Amino acid sequence: MSGRYFGVDGCAGGWALVELVGGRPVMHLFVAEFAGVLERTKDARLVLVDIPIGLADAARGERRCDVLARKVLGDRGSCVFPAPIREVVDLPERCTQAEASARQRQLTGRGLTMQAYCLLPKIREVDSLMRQNPRLQETVRESHPELCFAALNGGNPVQHGKLSQEGRPERLRSIQGDGNGLKEESEYIRSENLQCQENPGPAVEAGSLEVAQNNPARRSYRQPSHTQ
């Protein structure tokens, strides 16, 4: 496939960014702000980001893309947490997890997970930039690493949590799986830490987004719709 393709995942202090061209990693770096990600990917054909893009409000309820992603992942569907609604994202930045969860529960009947709460700053960062420039929606799209790993694994979701002893090797095997021709990419990701507190997990996940979109035989990498 022609053009430049990127996978992006949030990590402590910023964003992990991976690009692959011709089966070889050509860019693999840490970017402090999402505006910097957009600057480095401004000529990209597609940028897949592991962050909720296109937020629902209380009246719309849960995003359909999250529901469908859980269905695809089956027993691993719990890794797709309910995205915060706009009324929660628009709360003051100083709000606590308890306050954000109470607001989400008041309006939707379900609270806000700690994982979702910790992502609020990054969700706000991306949401603000995407709303300032709606044309970004043509190239910057939401995805989920677990969907990408499943696509790269013949449609079968990975079986172990990413923080488990088996989880990261299982995900790296998916990236370099049969027919991908991407062993070098997985070894490159394995060796780097991207300044993310010496944790290569975000690089592995960014790599899964980027690898999947470079594999035309496995096209279920993308959330069904970033606007639903």
Residue, then its C-alpha position, 0 to 999 in steps of 0.5 A: m500500500s502506498g503512502r505513510y501509515f502510523g500507529v500511535d499509543g499514549c504512554a507516560g509523559g506523551w505518545a509512542l509513534v511507530e511507522l513502517v515502510g516496506g516491512r522495515p521500521v523507519m520511525h519509532l519515537f516518543v512525542a510529548e504532545f499530540a500536536g507534535v504527533l500531528e506535525r510528524t504525520k501531517d502527510a500520512r495516509l492514515v494514522l491509527v490512535d489508541i484513544p477514544i475519538g468521537l465522544a458520545d453525550a449522555a443522550r446518545g449513550e454508549r458508543r456503538c463502536d465500543v459495543l461492536a469491538r467487545k463483540v469481536l473480542g469475545d471473552r477479551g471484550s472487557c479490555v474495551f472500557p466504556a469511553p467517558i461521555r462528553e459531559v465528563v470529559d468537559l469537567p474541570e481538569r482538577c476533578t477527582q476520579a470519584e467525581a468523574s465516575a459519579r457524573q458518568r453514573q448519574l447520566t449513564g447508569r455506569g461509573l467511570t473506570m480508573q483506566a478511563y479516568c487516567l486517560l482523561p487528559k489525553i482524551r481532552e488533548v486529542d479531542s480539542l485538536m480534532r474539534q479545532n480541525p475536523r478535516l483531521q478525521e479524514t486521516v486520524r482514526e481511532s483504533h484498538p490494539e486488541l482488535c489489531f492483534a486479533a486481526l493479525n492473529g487470523g481473527n483470534p483475540v490474544q488470550h492473555g492480558k498485556l501485563s501478564q508474563e505471557g501477554r507481551p510475548e504473545r502480542l509480539r508473536s502476533i506482530q511477526g506472525d506467519g506471512n507478516g514478514l515483520k520479524e524485524e519490526s517486532e524485534y525493533i519494538r522489543s529492544e526500544n523503550l521510547q522513554c515511557q518509563e522503560n516500559p515497551g508496552p505502548a511501543v508494542e501496541a502502537g506497533s500493532l496499530e501500524v502493522a495491521q494497517n499495513n497488512p491488507a489481508r487483515r482489515s478489521y483493525r479499525q474501530p467500526s466508526h470513530t463517530q459512533 
